[in-house]
Amino acid sequence: MITSKYFGAIEFECHDGNAYPSEWHEDRLQPLVETLDAIREKWGSPIVVVSGYRTEVYNHKIGGAKLSQHVQGRAADVRPARGDDRAVRQLHSLVQTMLAGGLLPHLGGLGLYPRWIHVDVRPKPPTGHIAKWEGGGLGSEVAG
């Protein structure tokens, strides 16, 4: 069971109907929702989970990245509940500011897309740098 002010495990289920694996709740989903709770709190209004956990089959079907953190249960694509593409860029900027301020200790990857941002809690390398990229849509991830 996860503890979150704003999100429930159901929001992270795969779009093919598969539940988020319960054995990953504590070590993967909990850090992810803690990160998203912090972002949501600073943002000041709701954010929507566009995509959370994906099975390998579903990820392949939709053209997701081969080594997607979604398949590992460590990622969520999110967007502001209200707003346009400009609001997505503002949310991305807020996350970068929070990261620079040390407010997102679990964050391991951050991607910007036209209609959402990708947030993940992959393990960080010893350098502490996180993966950053911009993409045009699913499968377009290019690490930076």
Backbone as JSON Lines, residues from 0, in Angstrom:
{"i":0,"aa":"M","n":[0.83,-1.18,0.0],"ca":[0.0,0.0,0.0],"c":[0.88,1.25,0.0]}
{"i":1,"aa":"I","n":[0.51,2.22,-0.81],"ca":[1.29,3.45,-0.88],"c":[0.63,4.54,-0.04]}
{"i":2,"aa":"T","n":[1.44,5.51,0.33],"ca":[0.95,6.66,1.06],"c":[1.19,7.88,0.19]}
{"i":3,"aa":"S","n":[0.11,8.53,-0.21],"ca":[0.19,9.71,-1.07],"c":[-0.95,10.66,-0.75]}
{"i":4,"aa":"K","n":[-0.65,11.93,-0.79],"ca":[-1.67,12.94,-0.55],"c":[-2.58,13.11,-1.77]}
{"i":5,"aa":"Y","n":[-2.02,12.89,-2.97],"ca":[-2.75,13.21,-4.19],"c":[-3.0,12.05,-5.15]}
{"i":6,"aa":"F","n":[-2.3,10.94,-5.01],"ca":[-2.36,9.88,-6.01],"c":[-2.69,8.53,-5.4]}
{"i":7,"aa":"G","n":[-3.35,7.69,-6.19],"ca":[-3.65,6.32,-5.78],"c":[-3.0,5.35,-6.75]}
{"i":8,"aa":"A","n":[-2.76,4.13,-6.3],"ca":[-2.09,3.12,-7.13],"c":[-2.84,2.87,-8.43]}
{"i":9,"aa":"I","n":[-4.15,3.01,-8.41],"ca":[-4.94,2.76,-9.62],"c":[-4.55,3.68,-10.78]}
{"i":10,"aa":"E","n":[-4.07,4.87,-10.46],"ca":[-3.67,5.83,-11.5],"c":[-2.43,5.37,-12.27]}
{"i":11,"aa":"F","n":[-1.7,4.42,-11.71],"ca":[-0.46,3.96,-12.32],"c":[-0.62,2.62,-13.03]}
{"i":12,"aa":"E","n":[-1.84,2.08,-13.08],"ca":[-2.09,0.82,-13.77],"c":[-1.8,0.96,-15.25]}
{"i":13,"aa":"C","n":[-1.41,-0.15,-15.87],"ca":[-1.15,-0.17,-17.31],"c":[-2.47,0.03,-18.05]}
{"i":14,"aa":"H","n":[-2.42,0.7,-19.18],"ca":[-3.62,0.95,-19.97],"c":[-4.18,-0.33,-20.6]}
{"i":15,"aa":"D","n":[-3.43,-1.44,-20.52],"ca":[-3.96,-2.71,-21.04],"c":[-4.77,-3.45,-19.99]}
{"i":16,"aa":"G","n":[-4.93,-2.85,-18.8],"ca":[-5.73,-3.46,-17.75],"c":[-4.93,-4.14,-16.65]}
{"i":17,"aa":"N","n":[-3.63,-4.29,-16.83],"ca":[-2.8,-4.92,-15.8],"c":[-2.55,-3.95,-14.65]}
{"i":18,"aa":"A","n":[-2.66,-4.47,-13.44],"ca":[-2.42,-3.66,-12.24],"c":[-0.93,-3.39,-12.08]}
{"i":19,"aa":"Y","n":[-0.64,-2.32,-11.37],"ca":[0.75,-2.05,-10.99],"c":[1.17,-3.18,-10.05]}
{"i":20,"aa":"P","n":[2.33,-3.81,-10.29],"ca":[2.75,-4.94,-9.44],"c":[2.86,-4.55,-7.96]}
{"i":21,"aa":"S","n":[2.12,-5.23,-7.12],"ca":[2.09,-4.89,-5.69],"c":[3.45,-5.06,-5.03]}
{"i":22,"aa":"E","n":[4.28,-5.97,-5.52],"ca":[5.6,-6.18,-4.93],"c":[6.54,-4.99,-5.16]}
{"i":23,"aa":"W","n":[6.16,-4.07,-6.03],"ca":[6.97,-2.88,-6.29],"c":[6.45,-1.65,-5.57]}
{"i":24,"aa":"H","n":[5.35,-1.75,-4.86],"ca":[4.75,-0.57,-4.22],"c":[5.74,0.15,-3.31]}
{"i":25,"aa":"E","n":[6.41,-0.56,-2.45],"ca":[7.27,0.08,-1.45],"c":[8.53,0.7,-2.04]}
{"i":26,"aa":"D","n":[9.24,-0.04,-2.89],"ca":[10.55,0.46,-3.34],"c":[10.52,1.2,-4.67]}
{"i":27,"aa":"R","n":[9.41,1.18,-5.39],"ca":[9.35,1.9,-6.67],"c":[8.21,2.92,-6.71]}
{"i":28,"aa":"L","n":[6.99,2.46,-6.41],"ca":[5.85,3.37,-6.5],"c":[5.86,4.42,-5.39]}
{"i":29,"aa":"Q","n":[6.25,4.05,-4.18],"ca":[6.27,5.02,-3.09],"c":[7.21,6.2,-3.39]}
{"i":30,"aa":"P","n":[8.46,5.96,-3.82],"ca":[9.31,7.11,-4.17],"c":[8.74,7.93,-5.32]}
{"i":31,"aa":"L","n":[8.06,7.25,-6.26],"ca":[7.47,7.98,-7.39],"c":[6.34,8.88,-6.92]}
{"i":32,"aa":"V","n":[5.45,8.37,-6.07],"ca":[4.35,9.23,-5.62],"c":[4.84,10.32,-4.67]}
{"i":33,"aa":"E","n":[5.88,10.05,-3.91],"ca":[6.46,11.12,-3.07],"c":[6.98,12.25,-3.95]}
{"i":34,"aa":"T","n":[7.62,11.89,-5.05],"ca":[8.12,12.89,-6.0],"c":[6.96,13.66,-6.63]}
{"i":35,"aa":"L","n":[5.95,12.93,-7.06],"ca":[4.79,13.59,-7.69],"c":[3.99,14.42,-6.69]}
{"i":36,"aa":"D","n":[3.89,13.96,-5.45],"ca":[3.21,14.76,-4.41],"c":[3.92,16.1,-4.22]}
{"i":37,"aa":"A","n":[5.26,16.07,-4.17],"ca":[6.04,17.31,-3.99],"c":[5.82,18.25,-5.17]}
{"i":38,"aa":"I","n":[5.82,17.69,-6.38],"ca":[5.6,18.51,-7.58],"c":[4.19,19.1,-7.55]}
{"i":39,"aa":"R","n":[3.21,18.27,-7.25],"ca":[1.82,18.72,-7.2],"c":[1.63,19.82,-6.15]}
{"i":40,"aa":"E","n":[2.28,19.66,-5.01],"ca":[2.16,20.65,-3.93],"c":[2.71,22.01,-4.39]}
{"i":41,"aa":"K","n":[3.88,22.0,-5.02],"ca":[4.47,23.26,-5.52],"c":[3.67,23.83,-6.68]}
{"i":42,"aa":"W","n":[3.14,22.97,-7.53],"ca":[2.38,23.42,-8.7],"c":[1.11,24.13,-8.25]}
{"i":43,"aa":"G","n":[0.48,23.65,-7.21],"ca":[-0.68,24.33,-6.64],"c":[-2.02,23.95,-7.24]}
{"i":44,"aa":"S","n":[-2.03,23.07,-8.2],"ca":[-3.28,22.57,-8.76],"c":[-3.05,21.16,-9.3]}
{"i":45,"aa":"P","n":[-4.13,20.44,-9.57],"ca":[-3.99,19.03,-9.94],"c":[-3.12,18.77,-11.17]}
{"i":46,"aa":"I","n":[-2.42,17.64,-11.1],"ca":[-1.72,17.1,-12.26],"c":[-2.27,15.71,-12.49]}
{"i":47,"aa":"V","n":[-2.3,15.3,-13.75],"ca":[-2.91,14.05,-14.18],"c":[-1.83,13.07,-14.62]}
{"i":48,"aa":"V","n":[-1.96,11.82,-14.19],"ca":[-1.07,10.77,-14.67],"c":[-1.59,10.3,-16.02]}
{"i":49,"aa":"V","n":[-0.82,10.56,-17.06],"ca":[-1.18,10.17,-18.43],"c":[-0.82,8.7,-18.64]}
{"i":50,"aa":"S","n":[0.33,8.3,-18.13],"ca":[0.81,6.93,-18.28],"c":[1.7,6.6,-17.09]}
{"i":51,"aa":"G","n":[1.48,5.45,-16.5],"ca":[2.3,4.99,-15.38],"c":[3.0,3.7,-15.76]}
{"i":52,"aa":"Y","n":[2.71,2.65,-15.02],"ca":[3.29,1.34,-15.3],"c":[2.85,0.83,-16.67]}
{"i":53,"aa":"R","n":[3.78,0.16,-17.36],"ca":[3.46,-0.5,-18.63],"c":[4.05,-1.9,-18.62]}
{"i":54,"aa":"T","n":[3.28,-2.87,-19.08],"ca":[3.84,-4.19,-19.29],"c":[4.78,-4.1,-20.49]}
{"i":55,"aa":"E","n":[5.7,-5.04,-20.61],"ca":[6.6,-5.04,-21.77],"c":[5.81,-5.14,-23.07]}
{"i":56,"aa":"V","n":[4.79,-5.98,-23.1],"ca":[3.98,-6.15,-24.3],"c":[3.29,-4.84,-24.68]}
{"i":57,"aa":"Y","n":[2.68,-4.18,-23.7],"ca":[1.99,-2.93,-23.98],"c":[2.98,-1.84,-24.4]}
{"i":58,"aa":"N","n":[4.11,-1.76,-23.73],"ca":[5.11,-0.77,-24.07],"c":[5.58,-0.94,-25.52]}
{"i":59,"aa":"H","n":[5.81,-2.17,-25.93],"ca":[6.23,-2.46,-27.31],"c":[5.11,-2.08,-28.29]}
{"i":60,"aa":"K","n":[3.88,-2.43,-27.94],"ca":[2.72,-2.15,-28.8],"c":[2.57,-0.67,-29.1]}
{"i":61,"aa":"I","n":[2.83,0.19,-28.1],"ca":[2.64,1.63,-28.3],"c":[3.91,2.34,-28.77]}
{"i":62,"aa":"G","n":[5.0,1.58,-28.95],"ca":[6.24,2.19,-29.44],"c":[7.04,2.89,-28.36]}
{"i":63,"aa":"G","n":[6.87,2.46,-27.1],"ca":[7.64,3.04,-26.0],"c":[9.11,2.68,-26.12]}
{"i":64,"aa":"A","n":[9.95,3.43,-25.43],"ca":[11.4,3.18,-25.46],"c":[11.7,1.76,-24.99]}
{"i":65,"aa":"K","n":[12.68,1.14,-25.6],"ca":[13.03,-0.25,-25.31],"c":[13.39,-0.44,-23.83]}
{"i":66,"aa":"L","n":[14.11,0.49,-23.24],"ca":[14.52,0.38,-21.84],"c":[13.69,1.31,-20.95]}
{"i":67,"aa":"S","n":[12.43,1.44,-21.26],"ca":[11.54,2.37,-20.56],"c":[11.47,2.1,-19.06]}
{"i":68,"aa":"Q","n":[11.55,3.17,-18.29],"ca":[11.37,3.09,-16.85],"c":[9.92,2.77,-16.48]}
{"i":69,"aa":"H","n":[9.0,2.99,-17.41],"ca":[7.59,2.64,-17.18],"c":[7.46,1.12,-16.96]}
{"i":70,"aa":"V","n":[8.21,0.35,-17.71],"ca":[8.16,-1.11,-17.58],"c":[8.7,-1.56,-16.23]}
{"i":71,"aa":"Q","n":[9.59,-0.76,-15.67],"ca":[10.16,-1.06,-14.35],"c":[9.29,-0.51,-13.2]}
{"i":72,"aa":"G","n":[8.2,0.16,-13.55],"ca":[7.32,0.73,-12.53],"c":[7.88,1.95,-11.85]}
{"i":73,"aa":"R","n":[8.85,2.59,-12.48],"ca":[9.52,3.75,-11.86],"c":[9.19,5.08,-12.54]}
{"i":74,"aa":"A","n":[8.22,5.1,-13.44],"ca":[7.99,6.31,-14.22],"c":[6.51,6.65,-14.34]}
{"i":75,"aa":"A","n":[6.28,7.94,-14.55],"ca":[4.94,8.45,-14.85],"c":[5.07,9.61,-15.82]}
{"i":76,"aa":"D","n":[4.2,9.62,-16.8],"ca":[4.05,10.79,-17.67],"c":[2.89,11.57,-17.07]}
{"i":77,"aa":"V","n":[3.1,12.85,-16.82],"ca":[2.08,13.67,-16.18],"c":[1.9,14.99,-16.92]}
{"i":78,"aa":"R","n":[0.74,15.59,-16.7],"ca":[0.45,16.89,-17.29],"c":[-0.45,17.66,-16.34]}
{"i":79,"aa":"P","n":[-0.44,18.98,-16.46],"ca":[-1.38,19.76,-15.65],"c":[-2.82,19.39,-16.02]}
{"i":80,"aa":"A","n":[-3.7,19.33,-15.04],"ca":[-5.1,19.01,-15.32],"c":[-5.74,20.09,-16.17]}
{"i":81,"aa":"R","n":[-5.31,21.31,-15.95],"ca":[-5.8,22.44,-16.77],"c":[-4.61,23.08,-17.44]}
{"i":82,"aa":"G","n":[-4.79,23.48,-18.66],"ca":[-3.71,24.17,-19.35],"c":[-3.39,23.54,-20.68]}
{"i":83,"aa":"D","n":[-2.54,24.21,-21.39],"ca":[-2.16,23.81,-22.73],"c":[-0.69,23.39,-22.73]}
{"i":84,"aa":"D","n":[-0.1,23.35,-23.93],"ca":[1.3,22.96,-24.05],"c":[2.21,23.92,-23.28]}
{"i":85,"aa":"R","n":[1.82,25.18,-23.17],"ca":[2.6,26.16,-22.41],"c":[2.64,25.76,-20.93]}
{"i":86,"aa":"A","n":[1.52,25.29,-20.41],"ca":[1.46,24.85,-19.01],"c":[2.37,23.64,-18.79]}
{"i":87,"aa":"V","n":[2.48,22.76,-19.78],"ca":[3.38,21.61,-19.68],"c":[4.82,22.1,-19.54]}
{"i":88,"aa":"R","n":[5.21,23.08,-20.33],"ca":[6.57,23.64,-20.25],"c":[6.79,24.32,-18.9]}
{"i":89,"aa":"Q","n":[5.77,24.99,-18.38],"ca":[5.88,25.62,-17.07],"c":[6.06,24.58,-15.97]}
{"i":90,"aa":"L","n":[5.33,23.47,-16.09],"ca":[5.47,22.39,-15.11],"c":[6.89,21.8,-15.18]}
{"i":91,"aa":"H","n":[7.39,21.61,-16.37],"ca":[8.75,21.09,-16.57],"c":[9.77,22.05,-15.94]}
{"i":92,"aa":"S","n":[9.59,23.32,-16.14],"ca":[10.48,24.33,-15.56],"c":[10.43,24.28,-14.03]}
{"i":93,"aa":"L","n":[9.24,24.13,-13.47],"ca":[9.09,24.03,-12.03],"c":[9.86,22.82,-11.49]}
{"i":94,"aa":"V","n":[9.75,21.69,-12.17],"ca":[10.45,20.48,-11.73],"c":[11.96,20.71,-11.77]}
{"i":95,"aa":"Q","n":[12.46,21.36,-12.81],"ca":[13.9,21.66,-12.88],"c":[14.33,22.55,-11.72]}
{"i":96,"aa":"T","n":[13.52,23.54,-11.39],"ca":[13.82,24.43,-10.27],"c":[13.82,23.65,-8.95]}
{"i":97,"aa":"M","n":[12.85,22.79,-8.77],"ca":[12.79,21.98,-7.56],"c":[14.0,21.05,-7.46]}
{"i":98,"aa":"L","n":[14.38,20.47,-8.58],"ca":[15.54,19.58,-8.61],"c":[16.8,20.35,-8.22]}
{"i":99,"aa":"A","n":[16.98,21.52,-8.8],"ca":[18.15,22.35,-8.49],"c":[18.18,22.74,-7.02]}
{"i":100,"aa":"G","n":[17.02,22.88,-6.41],"ca":[16.93,23.24,-5.0],"c":[16.99,22.06,-4.05]}
{"i":101,"aa":"G","n":[17.23,20.87,-4.59],"ca":[17.34,19.68,-3.75],"c":[16.02,19.18,-3.19]}
{"i":102,"aa":"L","n":[14.92,19.56,-3.83],"ca":[13.59,19.2,-3.31],"c":[13.04,17.9,-3.87]}
{"i":103,"aa":"L","n":[13.77,17.26,-4.79],"ca":[13.29,16.02,-5.39],"c":[14.38,14.95,-5.32]}
{"i":104,"aa":"P","n":[14.66,14.44,-4.12],"ca":[15.78,13.52,-3.95],"c":[15.65,12.2,-4.69]}
{"i":105,"aa":"H","n":[14.43,11.77,-5.01],"ca":[14.25,10.5,-5.71],"c":[14.32,10.63,-7.23]}
{"i":106,"aa":"L","n":[14.23,11.85,-7.75],"ca":[14.15,12.04,-9.2],"c":[15.41,11.53,-9.89]}
{"i":107,"aa":"G","n":[15.2,10.65,-10.88],"ca":[16.32,10.09,-11.63],"c":[16.26,10.39,-13.11]}
{"i":108,"aa":"G","n":[15.08,10.8,-13.61],"ca":[14.92,11.11,-15.02],"c":[13.8,12.11,-15.22]}
{"i":109,"aa":"L","n":[14.02,13.02,-16.18],"ca":[13.04,14.06,-16.49],"c":[13.02,14.29,-17.99]}
{"i":110,"aa":"G","n":[11.86,14.08,-18.59],"ca":[11.71,14.3,-20.03],"c":[10.6,15.29,-20.3]}
{"i":111,"aa":"L","n":[10.77,16.05,-21.38],"ca":[9.76,17.01,-21.8],"c":[9.22,16.59,-23.16]}
{"i":112,"aa":"Y","n":[7.91,16.52,-23.24],"ca":[7.19,16.17,-24.47],"c":[6.18,17.27,-24.75]}
{"i":113,"aa":"P","n":[5.62,17.32,-25.94],"ca":[4.67,18.4,-26.25],"c":[3.45,18.44,-25.33]}
{"i":114,"aa":"R","n":[2.96,17.3,-24.85],"ca":[1.72,17.29,-24.07],"c":[1.86,16.75,-22.66]}
{"i":115,"aa":"W","n":[3.08,16.38,-22.24],"ca":[3.3,15.88,-20.89],"c":[4.77,15.96,-20.54]}
{"i":116,"aa":"I","n":[5.07,15.74,-19.26],"ca":[6.45,15.55,-18.85],"c":[6.59,14.14,-18.31]}
{"i":117,"aa":"H","n":[7.77,13.6,-18.44],"ca":[8.1,12.28,-17.91],"c":[8.9,12.49,-16.64]}
{"i":118,"aa":"V","n":[8.51,11.79,-15.58],"ca":[9.2,11.85,-14.29],"c":[9.5,10.41,-13.9]}
{"i":119,"aa":"D","n":[10.76,10.12,-13.55],"ca":[11.04,8.77,-13.08],"c":[12.0,8.78,-11.9]}
{"i":120,"aa":"V","n":[12.0,7.67,-11.21],"ca":[12.81,7.52,-10.0],"c":[13.84,6.4,-10.17]}
{"i":121,"aa":"R","n":[14.42,6.32,-11.36],"ca":[15.48,5.34,-11.6],"c":[16.65,5.61,-10.65]}
{"i":122,"aa":"P","n":[17.43,4.59,-10.34],"ca":[18.61,4.82,-9.51],"c":[19.57,5.79,-10.21]}
{"i":123,"aa":"K","n":[20.11,6.71,-9.43],"ca":[21.05,7.69,-9.99],"c":[22.45,7.11,-10.02]}
{"i":124,"aa":"P","n":[23.25,7.53,-11.0],"ca":[24.65,7.1,-11.02],"c":[25.42,7.81,-9.9]}
{"i":125,"aa":"P","n":[26.64,7.36,-9.6],"ca":[27.43,7.99,-8.53],"c":[27.62,9.5,-8.69]}
{"i":126,"aa":"T","n":[27.58,9.99,-9.93],"ca":[27.73,11.43,-10.16],"c":[26.53,12.22,-9.66]}
{"i":127,"aa":"G","n":[25.4,11.54,-9.48],"ca":[24.19,12.21,-9.02],"c":[23.4,12.87,-10.13]}
{"i":128,"aa":"H","n":[23.95,12.88,-11.35],"ca":[23.23,13.49,-12.48],"c":[22.01,12.66,-12.85]}
{"i":129,"aa":"I","n":[20.97,13.32,-13.28],"ca":[19.79,12.6,-13.72],"c":[19.74,12.61,-15.26]}
{"i":130,"aa":"A","n":[18.99,11.66,-15.81],"ca":[18.76,11.62,-17.26],"c":[17.77,12.73,-17.61]}
{"i":131,"aa":"K","n":[18.09,13.49,-18.65],"ca":[17.19,14.56,-19.13],"c":[17.11,14.48,-20.64]}
{"i":132,"aa":"W","n":[15.93,14.73,-21.18],"ca":[15.75,14.7,-22.63],"c":[14.47,15.42,-23.01]}
{"i":133,"aa":"E","n":[14.34,15.65,-24.32],"ca":[13.11,16.15,-24.91],"c":[12.72,15.19,-26.01]}
{"i":134,"aa":"G","n":[11.43,15.0,-26.2],"ca":[10.97,14.07,-27.22],"c":[9.72,14.57,-27.88]}
{"i":135,"aa":"G","n":[9.4,13.95,-29.01],"ca":[8.21,14.33,-29.76],"c":[7.01,13.48,-29.42]}
{"i":136,"aa":"G","n":[7.24,12.34,-28.78],"ca":[6.15,11.43,-28.43],"c":[6.72,10.11,-27.98]}
{"i":137,"aa":"L","n":[5.88,9.13,-27.78],"ca":[6.33,7.82,-27.31],"c":[7.41,7.25,-28.22]}
{"i":138,"aa":"G","n":[8.46,6.72,-27.61],"ca":[9.53,6.1,-28.36],"c":[10.56,7.07,-28.88]}
{"i":139,"aa":"S","n":[10.37,8.37,-28.64],"ca":[11.29,9.38,-29.17],"c":[12.31,9.82,-28.16]}
{"i":140,"aa":"E","n":[12.41,9.11,-27.05],"ca":[13.32,9.51,-25.97],"c":[14.76,9.47,-26.43]}
{"i":141,"aa":"V","n":[15.46,10.56,-26.2],"ca":[16.88,10.64,-26.46],"c":[17.52,11.19,-25.18]}
{"i":142,"aa":"A","n":[18.27,10.34,-24.5],"ca":[18.86,10.75,-23.22],"c":[19.81,11.9,-23.42]}
{"i":143,"aa":"G","n":[19.84,12.79,-22.44],"ca":[20.73,13.94,-22.51],"c":[21.58,14.05,-21.29]}
